[in-house]
Amino acid sequence: MTEHPSRVAIVTGAGRGIGAAVAKRLATDGFAVGLLDLDEAGVKQGAEAIVAEGGKAVGVALDVVDAAQVEAAVTRVAEELGAPTVLINNAGITRDNLLFKMTEQDWDSVLGVHLKGSFLMTREVQKYQTQEKWGRIVNLSSTSALGNRGQVNYSAAKAGMQGFTKTLAIELGKFNVTANAIAPGFIATDMTAATAERLGMSFEDFKAAAASQIPVQRVGTPDDIANLTSFLVSDGAGFISGQVIYVAGGPKD
């Protein structure tokens, strides 16, 4: 764990699933990692596992839509680990429903966590990135950005993440900060398991049905996203910015 001994990464939504896998991979790559999530037990457990493997990490509980909590969390990471120059905006929720059944709270909650949360986190972390004249931002979008029945709120949020990413790339490029988005397809996580349960299907049947529609004939795993994240935050990816990369086992528009 010596590739980036002085670099610090923050991963939101790191209590489980994709976020936990990304945090673990970045620690393996040599980053000190701040794991942030509403799930305090999850991020503390994740941080302890990284430390047990010889890495540096801290788990911090926060609500990403609360500006004061965001500022306090980022400050704590900076004080305990060093200036954070890598940010993975992964925190997200779903409140799926058809448009005519969707409540204002369903809409506001999903747009708030994805978009406001990413805005607040990025605004805070860019202070360190611009000062250090180096940084990497990776935002989690989704194939749902292309449209998905029953997810008008989630689709709007994930499409918004793409525009957010492209503008960050334009504004922050002169500081040697890149911004890219990863748009996963079907990834086997607790979130997709919950969708299967809501639909009255077993998770195995749900995954098999999804895999049959994917060219590589399997669903994705959190490690598939972690692997790409690892590259995008590396020095080798310094000329890649403002891109949306679909990780879905086949082509997407």
NUVEX-297570 format. One record per residue: residue number from 1; residue in three letters; y, x, z negated of N, C-alpha, C in turn. Coordinates in steps of 0.1 Angstrom, whole numbers, always signed. Layout:
<atoms>
NUM,ala,Y,X,Z,Y,X,Z,Y,X,Z
...
</atoms>
This chain:
<atoms>
1,met,-12,+8,+0,+0,+0,+0,+13,+9,+0
2,thr,+14,+17,+11,+25,+26,+11,+34,+25,+23
3,glu,+31,+16,+32,+38,+16,+45,+53,+13,+43
4,his,+56,+3,+35,+70,+0,+32,+73,+0,+17
5,pro,+72,+12,+11,+73,+12,-4,+87,+7,-9
6,ser,+97,+7,-1,+110,+3,-6,+115,-10,-1
7,arg,+107,-17,+7,+111,-30,+13,+105,-41,+5
8,val,+113,-52,+4,+110,-63,-4,+110,-76,+4
9,ala,+100,-84,+3,+99,-96,+11,+99,-108,+1
10,ile,+105,-119,+6,+104,-132,-2,+96,-142,+7
11,val,+87,-149,+1,+79,-159,+8,+81,-172,+0
12,thr,+86,-182,+7,+87,-196,+0,+75,-204,+3
13,gly,+72,-213,-5,+60,-221,-4,+48,-212,-5
14,ala,+49,-203,-14,+38,-192,-16,+28,-196,-26
15,gly,+28,-208,-31,+18,-212,-41,+4,-214,-36
16,arg,+3,-217,-23,-10,-220,-17,-9,-219,-2
17,gly,-21,-220,+4,-21,-222,+19,-15,-210,+27
18,ile,-7,-213,+37,-1,-203,+46,+8,-194,+38
19,gly,+16,-199,+29,+25,-190,+21,+18,-180,+13
20,ala,+7,-185,+6,-1,-175,-2,-7,-165,+6
21,ala,-12,-168,+18,-19,-159,+27,-9,-148,+32
22,val,+3,-153,+36,+14,-144,+41,+18,-135,+30
23,ala,+20,-140,+18,+24,-131,+7,+13,-120,+4
24,lys,+1,-124,+4,-10,-114,+2,-10,-104,+13
25,arg,-8,-108,+26,-8,-98,+37,+3,-89,+36
26,leu,+15,-94,+33,+27,-85,+32,+25,-75,+21
27,ala,+19,-79,+10,+16,-70,-1,+7,-59,+4
28,thr,-3,-63,+12,-13,-53,+17,-6,-43,+27
29,asp,+5,-48,+34,+12,-40,+43,+22,-31,+36
30,gly,+23,-32,+23,+31,-23,+15,+45,-29,+10
31,phe,+47,-42,+13,+59,-48,+8,+58,-52,-7
32,ala,+68,-51,-15,+69,-58,-28,+73,-72,-24
33,val,+66,-82,-31,+67,-96,-26,+72,-105,-38
34,gly,+82,-113,-35,+86,-124,-43,+80,-136,-38
35,leu,+71,-143,-46,+65,-155,-43,+72,-166,-49
36,leu,+78,-176,-41,+86,-187,-46,+79,-200,-42
37,asp,+80,-209,-51,+73,-222,-49,+77,-231,-61
38,leu,+76,-245,-58,+77,-254,-70,+65,-252,-79
39,asp,+54,-248,-74,+42,-246,-82,+42,-233,-89
40,glu,+47,-233,-101,+49,-221,-109,+36,-214,-112
41,ala,+26,-222,-115,+13,-216,-118,+7,-209,-106
42,gly,+9,-215,-94,+4,-209,-82,+10,-196,-78
43,val,+23,-195,-79,+30,-182,-75,+27,-172,-86
44,lys,+26,-176,-98,+24,-165,-109,+10,-160,-107
45,gln,+0,-169,-104,-14,-164,-101,-14,-155,-89
46,gly,-7,-159,-78,-6,-151,-66,+0,-137,-69
47,ala,+11,-137,-77,+17,-124,-80,+8,-115,-88
48,glu,+1,-121,-98,-8,-113,-106,-19,-107,-98
49,ala,-24,-115,-88,-35,-109,-80,-30,-98,-72
50,ile,-18,-98,-67,-12,-87,-59,-10,-75,-68
51,val,-5,-77,-80,-3,-66,-90,-17,-60,-93
52,ala,-27,-68,-95,-40,-63,-98,-46,-54,-87
53,glu,-41,-56,-75,-46,-48,-64,-37,-36,-62
54,gly,-28,-34,-71,-19,-22,-70,-6,-24,-63
55,gly,-3,-36,-60,+10,-39,-54,+21,-43,-64
56,lys,+32,-47,-58,+43,-51,-67,+47,-66,-63
57,ala,+48,-75,-72,+51,-88,-69,+57,-96,-82
58,val,+64,-106,-79,+69,-115,-90,+68,-130,-84
59,gly,+63,-139,-93,+63,-153,-89,+74,-160,-96
60,val,+81,-168,-88,+93,-175,-93,+92,-190,-89
61,ala,+94,-199,-99,+94,-213,-96,+108,-217,-92
62,leu,+109,-226,-82,+122,-231,-78,+120,-243,-69
63,asp,+131,-250,-68,+132,-261,-58,+142,-256,-47
64,val,+137,-254,-35,+145,-247,-25,+157,-256,-20
65,val,+158,-268,-24,+170,-276,-20,+181,-276,-30
66,asp,+178,-268,-41,+188,-267,-52,+195,-253,-50
67,ala,+208,-253,-47,+215,-240,-44,+215,-231,-56
68,ala,+217,-236,-68,+218,-228,-80,+204,-221,-82
69,gln,+193,-229,-81,+180,-223,-83,+177,-213,-72
70,val,+181,-215,-60,+179,-205,-49,+186,-192,-53
71,glu,+198,-193,-56,+206,-181,-60,+200,-174,-71
72,ala,+195,-181,-82,+189,-175,-93,+176,-168,-90
73,ala,+168,-175,-81,+155,-169,-78,+157,-156,-69
74,val,+165,-157,-60,+167,-145,-51,+173,-133,-60
75,thr,+182,-136,-68,+188,-126,-77,+177,-120,-86
76,arg,+168,-128,-91,+157,-123,-100,+148,-114,-92
77,val,+145,-118,-79,+137,-109,-71,+144,-96,-69
78,ala,+157,-96,-66,+164,-84,-63,+165,-75,-75
79,glu,+166,-81,-87,+167,-73,-99,+153,-67,-103
80,glu,+143,-74,-100,+129,-70,-105,+122,-61,-94
81,leu,+125,-64,-81,+118,-56,-71,+127,-48,-62
82,gly,+139,-52,-60,+148,-45,-51,+154,-55,-41
83,ala,+163,-50,-33,+170,-59,-23,+160,-65,-13
84,pro,+159,-79,-13,+150,-85,-3,+156,-85,+11
85,thr,+148,-79,+20,+153,-78,+34,+144,-85,+43
86,val,+133,-91,+38,+124,-99,+46,+123,-113,+40
87,leu,+125,-123,+48,+124,-137,+43,+115,-145,+52
88,ile,+105,-151,+45,+96,-160,+52,+99,-174,+47
89,asn,+105,-183,+55,+109,-196,+52,+97,-205,+55
90,asn,+88,-207,+46,+75,-214,+48,+75,-227,+40
91,ala,+83,-229,+30,+82,-241,+22,+84,-254,+30
92,gly,+75,-263,+28,+75,-275,+35,+67,-286,+29
93,ile,+70,-299,+32,+63,-310,+28,+61,-320,+39
94,thr,+52,-329,+38,+50,-340,+47,+52,-353,+40
95,arg,+57,-363,+47,+58,-377,+42,+56,-386,+54
96,asp,+43,-385,+59,+40,-391,+72,+40,-406,+72
97,asn,+46,-412,+82,+45,-427,+84,+51,-430,+98
98,leu,+47,-441,+103,+53,-446,+115,+68,-450,+113
99,leu,+76,-449,+123,+90,-450,+121,+94,-463,+114
100,phe,+88,-474,+117,+92,-487,+111,+88,-488,+96
101,lys,+79,-479,+92,+75,-479,+78,+82,-468,+70
102,met,+88,-459,+77,+94,-447,+70,+106,-451,+62
103,thr,+107,-446,+50,+118,-449,+41,+129,-438,+43
104,glu,+141,-441,+38,+151,-430,+38,+147,-418,+30
105,gln,+140,-421,+19,+136,-410,+10,+126,-401,+17
106,asp,+117,-408,+25,+107,-400,+33,+115,-390,+43
107,trp,+125,-396,+49,+133,-388,+58,+140,-377,+51
108,asp,+148,-380,+41,+156,-371,+34,+148,-359,+28
109,ser,+137,-363,+22,+129,-353,+15,+124,-342,+25
110,val,+118,-347,+36,+113,-337,+45,+123,-329,+52
111,leu,+134,-335,+57,+145,-327,+63,+151,-318,+52
112,gly,+152,-322,+40,+158,-314,+30,+151,-301,+27
113,val,+137,-303,+24,+129,-291,+21,+129,-281,+33
114,his,+127,-286,+45,+126,-277,+56,+139,-271,+60
115,leu,+149,-279,+62,+161,-274,+68,+171,-270,+58
116,lys,+174,-278,+48,+184,-274,+38,+178,-262,+30
117,gly,+165,-263,+27,+159,-252,+19,+159,-239,+27
118,ser,+157,-239,+39,+157,-227,+47,+171,-222,+49
119,phe,+181,-231,+50,+195,-227,+51,+199,-220,+38
120,leu,+196,-226,+27,+200,-220,+14,+194,-207,+11
121,met,+181,-206,+14,+174,-193,+12,+179,-182,+21
122,thr,+182,-186,+34,+186,-176,+44,+201,-171,+40
123,arg,+209,-181,+37,+223,-177,+33,+223,-167,+21
124,glu,+214,-169,+12,+213,-160,+1,+208,-146,+4
125,val,+197,-146,+12,+190,-133,+15,+198,-125,+25
126,gln,+205,-132,+34,+213,-124,+44,+223,-115,+38
127,lys,+227,-118,+26,+237,-109,+19,+231,-95,+18
128,tyr,+218,-94,+14,+211,-82,+12,+208,-75,+26
129,gln,+204,-84,+35,+200,-79,+49,+212,-72,+56
130,thr,+223,-79,+55,+235,-73,+62,+240,-61,+55
131,gln,+239,-60,+42,+243,-48,+35,+234,-36,+38
132,glu,+221,-39,+39,+211,-29,+42,+210,-25,+57
133,lys,+216,-33,+65,+216,-32,+80,+202,-32,+86
134,trp,+193,-40,+80,+180,-42,+84,+174,-55,+78
135,gly,+167,-62,+86,+161,-74,+80,+152,-82,+90
136,arg,+143,-90,+85,+134,-98,+93,+134,-112,+86
137,ile,+136,-122,+95,+134,-136,+91,+124,-142,+99
138,val,+114,-149,+93,+104,-156,+100,+104,-171,+94
139,asn,+106,-180,+103,+107,-194,+99,+94,-201,+104
140,leu,+89,-210,+96,+77,-218,+100,+81,-231,+107
141,ser,+78,-232,+120,+80,-244,+127,+66,-250,+128
142,ser,+63,-257,+139,+50,-264,+141,+49,-269,+155
143,thr,+37,-271,+159,+35,-278,+172,+40,-293,+171
144,ser,+42,-298,+159,+47,-311,+158,+62,-312,+162
145,ala,+68,-300,+164,+82,-300,+170,+82,-306,+184
146,leu,+71,-306,+190,+70,-312,+204,+67,-327,+204
147,gly,+66,-332,+192,+64,-347,+190,+50,-349,+185
148,asn,+49,-358,+175,+36,-362,+169,+37,-375,+162
149,arg,+29,-384,+167,+29,-398,+162,+28,-398,+146
150,gly,+37,-406,+140,+36,-407,+125,+44,-396,+118
151,gln,+50,-387,+126,+57,-376,+119,+72,-374,+124
152,val,+79,-385,+126,+92,-384,+132,+101,-375,+123
153,asn,+99,-376,+110,+107,-367,+101,+103,-353,+102
154,tyr,+90,-350,+101,+85,-337,+102,+87,-330,+115
155,ser,+86,-338,+126,+88,-333,+139,+103,-329,+141
156,ala,+112,-337,+136,+126,-334,+137,+129,-322,+129
157,ala,+123,-321,+117,+126,-309,+109,+121,-296,+115
158,lys,+109,-297,+121,+103,-285,+127,+110,-281,+140
159,ala,+115,-291,+147,+123,-288,+159,+136,-282,+155
160,gly,+142,-287,+144,+154,-281,+138,+152,-267,+134
161,met,+140,-263,+129,+138,-249,+125,+139,-240,+137
162,gln,+136,-245,+149,+136,-236,+161,+151,-234,+165
163,gly,+159,-244,+165,+173,-241,+168,+180,-233,+157
164,phe,+176,-235,+145,+181,-227,+133,+178,-212,+136
165,thr,+165,-210,+140,+160,-196,+142,+168,-189,+153
166,lys,+170,-196,+164,+177,-190,+176,+192,-187,+172
167,thr,+198,-195,+164,+212,-192,+160,+213,-181,+151
168,leu,+203,-180,+141,+203,-168,+132,+201,-155,+140
169,ala,+193,-156,+150,+191,-144,+159,+204,-139,+165
170,ile,+212,-149,+170,+225,-145,+176,+235,-140,+166
171,glu,+236,-146,+154,+246,-143,+144,+242,-130,+137
172,leu,+230,-127,+134,+226,-116,+126,+221,-104,+134
173,gly,+219,-105,+147,+214,-94,+155,+222,-81,+153
174,lys,+235,-82,+152,+244,-70,+151,+241,-62,+138
175,phe,+235,-69,+129,+232,-62,+116,+217,-57,+116
176,asn,+211,-56,+128,+197,-52,+129,+188,-61,+121
177,val,+191,-74,+122,+182,-84,+116,+177,-93,+127
178,thr,+164,-95,+127,+158,-104,+137,+153,-117,+130
179,ala,+153,-127,+138,+148,-140,+134,+139,-146,+144
180,asn,+127,-150,+140,+117,-156,+149,+111,-168,+142
181,ala,+105,-177,+150,+98,-188,+144,+83,-188,+148
182,ile,+74,-191,+139,+60,-193,+142,+58,-208,+142
183,ala,+51,-213,+152,+48,-228,+153,+33,-229,+153
184,pro,+27,-231,+141,+12,-233,+141,+8,-246,+146
185,gly,-4,-246,+152,-11,-258,+155,-19,-263,+143
186,phe,-31,-267,+145,-40,-272,+134,-44,-260,+125
187,ile,-40,-259,+113,-44,-249,+104,-51,-255,+92
188,ala,-62,-250,+88,-70,-256,+77,-64,-252,+64
189,thr,-57,-262,+58,-50,-260,+45,-52,-273,+37
190,asp,-47,-272,+24,-47,-284,+16,-39,-296,+22
191,met,-29,-292,+30,-20,-302,+36,-28,-310,+47
192,thr,-36,-303,+55,-44,-309,+66,-56,-317,+60
193,ala,-61,-311,+48,-71,-318,+41,-66,-332,+36
194,ala,-54,-332,+31,-48,-344,+26,-46,-354,+38
195,thr,-43,-349,+50,-42,-358,+61,-55,-365,+65
196,ala,-66,-357,+64,-79,-362,+67,-83,-373,+57
197,glu,-80,-370,+44,-83,-380,+34,-75,-393,+36
198,arg,-62,-392,+40,-54,-403,+43,-59,-412,+55
199,leu,-65,-405,+64,-71,-411,+76,-85,-417,+73
200,gly,-91,-414,+61,-104,-418,+58,-115,-410,+64
201,met,-112,-398,+68,-122,-389,+74,-126,-378,+64
202,ser,-138,-372,+66,-141,-360,+58,-134,-349,+65
203,phe,-131,-338,+57,-123,-327,+62,-131,-320,+73
204,glu,-144,-319,+72,-152,-312,+82,-152,-320,+95
205,asp,-153,-333,+94,-152,-341,+107,-138,-340,+113
206,phe,-128,-340,+105,-114,-339,+109,-112,-326,+117
207,lys,-117,-315,+111,-116,-301,+117,-124,-301,+130
208,ala,-136,-306,+130,-144,-306,+142,-137,-314,+153
209,ala,-131,-325,+150,-124,-333,+160,-112,-325,+166
210,ala,-105,-319,+157,-94,-311,+162,-98,-299,+170
211,ala,-109,-292,+166,-114,-280,+173,-118,-284,+187
212,ser,-123,-296,+189,-128,-300,+202,-117,-301,+212
213,gln,-105,-302,+208,-93,-303,+216,-86,-290,+218
214,ile,-90,-279,+212,-84,-266,+212,-91,-257,+221
215,pro,-85,-250,+230,-92,-242,+240,-101,-231,+234
216,val,-97,-225,+222,-106,-215,+216,-117,-221,+208
217,gln,-117,-235,+207,-127,-242,+201,-129,-240,+186
218,arg,-118,-237,+179,-118,-237,+164,-104,-240,+159
219,val,-103,-244,+147,-90,-246,+141,-85,-233,+135
220,gly,-72,-232,+132,-67,-220,+127,-68,-219,+112
221,thr,-66,-207,+107,-66,-204,+93,-53,-198,+88
222,pro,-50,-199,+75,-38,-192,+71,-36,-178,+75
223,asp,-48,-171,+75,-47,-157,+79,-42,-155,+94
224,asp,-45,-165,+103,-40,-164,+116,-25,-163,+116
225,ile,-18,-170,+107,-4,-170,+106,+1,-158,+99
226,ala,-6,-153,+89,-3,-141,+82,-3,-129,+91
227,asn,-13,-129,+100,-14,-117,+109,-2,-116,+118
228,leu,+3,-127,+124,+15,-127,+133,+27,-124,+124
229,thr,+28,-129,+113,+39,-126,+104,+40,-111,+101
230,ser,+29,-105,+99,+28,-91,+96,+35,-83,+107
231,phe,+32,-87,+120,+37,-80,+131,+52,-83,+132
232,leu,+56,-95,+131,+71,-99,+133,+80,-92,+123
233,val,+75,-89,+111,+84,-82,+101,+83,-67,+102
234,ser,+75,-62,+111,+73,-47,+112,+85,-41,+120
235,asp,+86,-28,+119,+95,-20,+127,+92,-22,+142
236,gly,+80,-23,+145,+76,-24,+159,+81,-37,+166
237,ala,+85,-47,+158,+89,-59,+164,+105,-60,+165
238,gly,+111,-49,+164,+126,-49,+163,+133,-54,+175
239,phe,+127,-55,+187,+134,-60,+199,+129,-74,+202
240,ile,+122,-81,+193,+118,-95,+194,+126,-103,+185
241,ser,+134,-112,+190,+143,-120,+181,+146,-133,+189
242,gly,+148,-144,+181,+151,-157,+186,+140,-164,+193
243,gln,+127,-159,+191,+116,-165,+198,+108,-175,+189
244,val,+102,-184,+196,+93,-194,+190,+79,-191,+195
245,ile,+70,-187,+187,+56,-183,+191,+46,-194,+185
246,tyr,+40,-201,+195,+30,-211,+191,+17,-204,+188
247,val,+11,-207,+176,-2,-201,+172,-11,-213,+171
248,ala,-17,-217,+182,-24,-230,+183,-37,-229,+190
249,gly,-42,-217,+193,-55,-216,+200,-54,-220,+215
250,gly,-42,-221,+220,-40,-225,+234,-25,-226,+237
251,pro,-22,-228,+250,-8,-229,+253,-1,-242,+249
252,lys,+12,-240,+245,+20,-252,+242,+34,-249,+249
253,asp,+41,-260,+251,+54,-258,+258,+64,-252,+249
</atoms>
